[in-house]
Amino acid sequence: MTRFKPRTIRLIGRLHASLWRLTRGRFVDGIGAAPFILLTTRGRKTGRLRTTPVLYLEDGGDFIVIASFGGNDMHPAWYLNLKEHPEAEIVIRGERRRVSSREITIEEKKLIWPRLVKLYPQFSLYQQRTSREIPLMRLLRRSDSNE
């Protein structure tokens, strides 16, 4: 399988987010069985809001997002942004939700990773092709959320 360059992955993400906004998610809401959400983070360098589509797994009332970046050796910007500014916003099934984030522990990942690979088998290939451990982030509904 071809490894996409980070620039290509970012371009595909922007196009995907634009198409989702244009159609309100009616036609493009995931990849195969893996659904995606729109994640808006605050840029760690610029402070600007950045929105990107990310695949997710529901885990109870939380959402697990995967910083795979297509198996590249660098972390995606949204992950680094969440590390710096843990508060974010997601759009899921047309609803906006304010969330806070935390990184999944190694022990938690051992339980969650097989579910992620079942949802989207490419994650296993991505982990094999990169020298970094692919981090997972847990998005939790904020108590000050409007819902």
Steps between C-alpha positions, in 0.01 A plus 500: 500500500625847413589734784352843442709804579380717791407781261278264299331369816427856615356591157277191497383590852411856399311377192320239707398759763379741230292231330355398838402859578352551153283185523454507881654153511233335285747347253839484669485402865785254529727253329340158469366401844712767673305820564659839535436817694610853431747598771575867563813575702686818587834524317790468740709755308244738347210472743265472201220246491577203274245242384583158366307175446621214720387140526363407840376219716221547752596377845214543743417869485849591379663507158842351426693668218812354342805710416615263225577762231497221242794327667738794451781547751371836619196571714201674341461868589160445666661260750775749588236772531298287744812433707549878533131599524288201619165675448344455158174474312365215291217467254347155505183404313433870447529594870767727644651392831768654716752245621816473701770252413756280663746252360416132538736305727695197374271272705186655350646479151552125537124463549390756238747431215341168388162674472656774288667250268170315463330828411774606255764230425740754345591620852703181546693570179553864604652388831732258321630760258586770756773509761277693744235353726169627360329690780131491578306786655182471703251780442268554797191717502570819693275579793454855365375363166173638369338156499 
